Amino acid sequence: MIEHHFLTPQGLKSVEGAPPSPEGVLWVDLCNPTRWEEKLIEDRMGVQVPTRAEMADIEDSSRLYTDGDALVMTAVVIEGVQDGRPKRAQLTFVLLPHVLITVRYTNPLPLRTVAARIARAPHECDTAPRLMATILEAVVERIADVLEQTSADLSDLSDSIFFTEEESARKPKPGHDLQSLVRRLGRKSRTLSILRESMLSLDRLIPFLRTAGARESGPLPLTPKAARLKGIERDLRSLSAYESQVEQELTFLHSATIGLIGVEQNQIIKVLSVATALFLPPTLVGTIYGMNFHNMPELDWRYGYPLAIGAMVLSALLPYIWFRRKKWL
């Protein structure tokens, strides 16, 4: 699908498909483009549109390069957070002096909200470089929102692990609850991993945009205002530091949860071991007096049976009292 966006005093005016003329187009958005749509934009704009396989390449030479008068830059964005299945997606910018082309195979939230940002401040998005800076700011804000939500979720998980409503009366959590916590922590770890990759791609993209968009004679129209780029870089640095802190908390919670699972398993083994120790002496007594040899003197005792029962009870009671005094039970 192709969407052409024209800037008007009221904001962006979108036209789906290919208009007769590209005059006045500020932004061309390619979402899941077919080869015919890619060829159409390439012929009209005189630039090569990267394919999906090329967008997925991880080396900088494939993500950040120049193509004639255009800068081609690919960033990693996160999507699927609201559905509980975060995944990484690629968003490619093809920046020309007067037109911004975006290529994507997903529908990330920053692109869905950029129209509202442009409507609030159209003067900040009246050129292709400024529009790209606005989209980058939306991507960074989305990263911040997901980080804040992840931090809040980890706080809730921490309460579930270390605190109870009535600590003195409430029983320990069953093992399957702890296993569920491990799965939830794993999903948060995946989210942080994608956010880290997204911030890393932006950390590389912005210096490339600044340096490649300038000539010896002065800055090109491809370069957004330095103040906006510095603001984005400053936000990325603060988010990177915050992400490291959240990751440390996640690592601690994961280790603590695994440790609690180990403690629970040890408690189960302990109970089984104590039960075995309690029933072993009575079993021994019952085995001895269950042999029924002819020369066993106890066979002719009148009180032999109750004495054997008493010996079994006593042999179980004494270890139990000893375990209680040792506080093993």
C-alpha positions in Angstrom: 0.0 0.0 0.0 1.2 3.5 -0.8 0.1 6.6 1.0 1.1 10.1 -0.2 0.9 12.8 2.4 0.6 16.5 1.6 1.2 19.2 4.2 -1.7 21.6 4.6 -2.4 24.3 7.2 -4.7 21.9 8.9 -2.1 19.1 9.0 -1.4 16.2 6.8 -3.7 15.3 3.9 -3.3 11.7 2.9 -4.0 10.2 -0.5 -4.0 6.4 -0.8 -2.4 5.1 -4.0 -0.4 7.0 -6.5 -1.5 10.5 -7.4 -1.1 11.7 -11.0 1.8 13.9 -10.1 4.2 13.8 -7.1 4.2 17.6 -6.9 3.8 18.9 -3.3 4.2 15.5 -1.7 6.0 15.7 1.6 5.9 12.1 2.7 5.5 8.8 0.9 4.6 5.9 3.2 5.1 2.4 1.8 3.4 -0.2 4.0 3.9 -3.9 2.8 4.7 -2.6 -0.7 4.5 -4.9 -3.7 7.2 -5.0 -6.3 5.1 -2.9 -8.6 4.6 -0.2 -5.9 8.3 -0.2 -5.2 9.1 0.2 -8.9 6.6 3.1 -9.2 8.3 5.0 -6.4 11.7 4.3 -7.7 10.8 5.6 -11.2 9.1 8.7 -9.7 11.7 9.6 -7.1 14.8 8.3 -8.8 16.0 6.3 -5.8 16.3 2.6 -5.0 13.8 1.4 -2.4 15.4 -1.3 -0.2 13.7 -4.7 -0.1 12.5 -6.5 3.0 15.6 -8.8 3.0 17.9 -5.8 2.7 16.1 -4.0 5.6 16.7 -7.0 7.8 20.5 -6.9 7.3 22.3 -6.0 10.5 25.6 -4.5 9.3 25.8 -0.7 9.3 26.8 -0.6 5.6 23.4 -2.1 4.7 21.4 0.0 7.2 23.1 3.4 6.7 24.2 4.5 3.2 23.8 7.2 0.6 22.1 6.6 -2.8 22.7 9.6 -5.0 21.1 12.6 -3.3 19.2 10.4 -0.8 20.1 9.1 2.6 18.9 5.6 3.3 18.6 4.7 7.0 17.0 1.7 8.7 16.0 1.7 12.4 14.7 -1.0 14.6 11.3 -0.3 16.3 9.3 -2.4 18.7 5.7 -3.5 18.1 3.2 -5.9 19.6 3.7 -4.7 23.2 0.0 -4.1 23.7 -0.8 -7.7 22.5 1.8 -9.1 24.9 4.0 -10.4 22.1 6.7 -7.9 21.6 8.8 -8.2 18.4 11.3 -6.2 16.5 10.5 -4.5 13.2 12.5 -2.5 10.7 11.6 1.0 9.6 13.5 2.4 6.7 13.8 6.2 5.9 14.8 7.3 2.4 15.4 11.0 2.9 15.5 13.3 -0.2 15.8 17.0 -0.1 12.0 17.6 -0.5 10.4 14.2 0.2 10.6 11.6 2.9 10.0 8.0 2.0 9.3 5.4 4.7 9.3 1.7 4.0 7.8 -0.7 6.6 6.2 -4.1 6.8 4.4 -3.5 10.1 2.3 -0.8 11.6 4.3 0.6 14.6 2.6 3.0 16.9 4.8 6.0 16.3 3.7 6.2 12.7 0.1 6.0 13.7 0.5 9.0 16.0 2.7 11.2 13.9 -0.3 12.8 12.1 -1.6 14.1 15.5 1.9 15.5 16.3 2.0 17.3 12.9 -1.5 18.7 13.4 -0.3 20.2 16.7 2.9 21.8 15.3 2.8 21.8 11.5 5.6 24.4 11.3 8.0 21.7 12.8 7.2 19.3 10.0 7.1 21.5 6.9 10.2 19.9 5.3 11.3 16.3 4.8 14.2 16.5 7.3 12.0 18.1 9.9 9.3 15.5 9.3 11.9 12.7 9.8 13.0 14.4 13.1 9.4 14.4 14.2 9.1 10.7 13.5 12.3 9.9 15.3 11.1 11.8 18.3 7.9 9.8 18.2 9.9 6.6 18.1 12.0 7.7 21.1 8.9 8.6 23.0 7.5 5.2 22.3 10.6 3.6 23.7 10.3 5.7 26.8 6.6 4.7 27.3 7.4 1.0 26.9 10.4 1.3 29.4 8.1 3.0 31.9 5.5 0.3 31.5 8.1 -2.4 31.8 9.5 -0.8 35.0 6.0 -0.6 36.5 5.3 -4.3 35.6 8.6 -5.3 37.3 7.5 -3.5 40.4 4.3 -5.5 40.4 6.3 -8.7 39.9 8.6 -7.8 42.7 5.6 -7.4 45.0 4.3 -10.8 43.9 7.7 -12.4 44.7 8.7 -10.8 47.9 5.5 -9.5 49.6 2.2 -11.0 50.6 -0.9 -9.4 52.0 -0.6 -11.3 55.3 2.9 -12.6 55.5 2.5 -14.2 58.9 -0.6 -16.2 57.9 -0.4 -16.7 54.2 1.1 -19.9 52.9 4.0 -19.9 50.4 3.1 -19.6 46.7 2.8 -22.9 44.9 5.5 -23.7 42.4 3.4 -23.2 39.3 2.9 -19.5 40.3 6.6 -19.1 40.5 7.0 -20.7 37.1 4.4 -18.3 35.7 6.5 -15.5 37.1 9.5 -16.8 35.3 7.6 -16.8 32.0 6.5 -13.2 32.6 10.0 -12.2 33.4 11.2 -13.8 30.2 8.7 -11.7 28.2 10.0 -8.6 29.9 13.6 -9.6 29.1 12.6 -10.0 25.4 11.0 -6.5 25.5 14.2 -5.0 27.0 16.3 -6.7 24.4 14.3 -5.2 21.5 14.3 -1.8 23.1 18.1 -2.0 23.5 18.5 -2.9 19.9 16.2 -0.1 18.9 18.2 2.5 20.8 21.4 1.1 19.4 20.1 1.5 15.9 19.1 5.1 16.6 22.4 5.9 18.2 24.0 5.0 14.9 21.4 6.6 12.7 21.6 10.1 14.1 25.3 10.6 13.8 25.1 9.3 10.2 22.2 11.7 9.5 24.3 14.6 10.9 27.5 13.8 9.0 26.2 12.5 5.8 23.7 15.3 5.4 26.4 18.0 5.3 28.9 19.2 2.7 32.1 21.2 3.0 30.2 24.3 1.9 27.7 24.0 4.6 24.7 22.0 5.8 22.4 20.4 3.2 18.7 20.6 3.4 18.8 16.9 4.4 20.1 17.9 7.9 17.4 18.7 10.5 18.2 21.4 13.1 21.1 20.4 15.2 19.1 21.3 18.4 16.5 18.6 17.6 19.1 16.0 16.9 20.9 16.8 20.1 17.7 16.6 22.0 17.0 13.1 20.6 20.5 12.0 21.4 20.2 13.3 25.0 16.9 11.4 25.4 18.5 8.3 24.1 21.4 8.5 26.5 19.0 8.9 29.5 16.8 6.1 28.2 19.9 3.8 27.8 20.9 4.5 31.4 17.4 3.8 32.6 17.2 0.6 30.5 20.4 -0.6 32.2 18.9 -0.1 35.6 15.7 -1.9 34.6 17.7 -4.7 33.2 19.6 -5.1 36.5 16.3 -5.3 38.4 15.0 -7.8 35.9 18.2 -10.0 36.3 17.8 -9.8 40.1 14.1 -10.8 40.1 14.9 -13.7 37.7 17.6 -15.0 39.9 15.5 -14.5 43.0 12.6 -16.4 41.4 14.8 -19.3 40.4 16.2 -19.4 43.9 12.7 -19.5 45.4 11.8 -22.4 43.1 14.9 -24.2 44.3 13.9 -23.5 48.0 10.4 -24.9 47.3 11.8 -28.0 45.7 14.2 -28.4 48.6 11.3 -28.1 51.1 9.5 -30.8 49.3 12.5 -33.1 49.3 13.0 -32.2 53.0 9.4 -33.3 53.8 9.8 -36.5 51.9 13.1 -37.2 53.6 11.7 -36.6 57.1 8.7 -38.9 56.3 11.1 -41.6 55.2 13.1 -41.2 58.4 10.0 -41.4 60.5 8.6 -44.5 58.9 11.9 -46.4 58.6 12.2 -47.6 62.3 8.5 -48.8 62.4 9.1 -50.6 59.1 12.2 -52.2 60.6 10.3 -53.4 63.7 7.4 -54.7 61.6 9.8 -56.5 59.3 11.6 -58.3 62.1 8.4 -59.5 63.8 6.8 -60.4 60.5 9.3 -63.1 59.7 7.5 -65.7 61.9 10.4 -68.0 62.6 9.6 -71.0 64.9 12.3 -70.2 67.4 11.4 -66.6 67.9 10.5 -66.3 71.7 8.2 -63.3 71.1 5.8 -65.5 69.2 4.6 -67.2 72.4 4.3 -63.9 74.4 0.8 -63.0 75.4 1.5 -59.3 75.0 3.9 -59.7 72.1 1.6 -58.1 69.5 0.8 -54.9 71.5 4.5 -54.6 72.5 5.4 -54.7 68.8 2.8 -52.1 68.0 4.1 -49.9 70.8 7.7 -50.4 69.7 6.7 -49.2 66.2 4.9 -46.2 67.5 7.7 -45.3 69.9 10.3 -45.7 67.1 8.4 -43.2 65.0 7.7 -40.8 67.8 11.2 -40.4 69.0 12.7 -39.2 65.7 9.7 -36.9 65.3 10.4 -35.2 68.7 14.1 -35.0 67.8 13.3 -33.3 64.4 11.0 -30.9 66.2 13.7 -29.9 68.7 16.2 -29.4 65.9 13.5 -27.2 64.2 13.7 -29.3 61.0 9.9 -29.4 61.0 
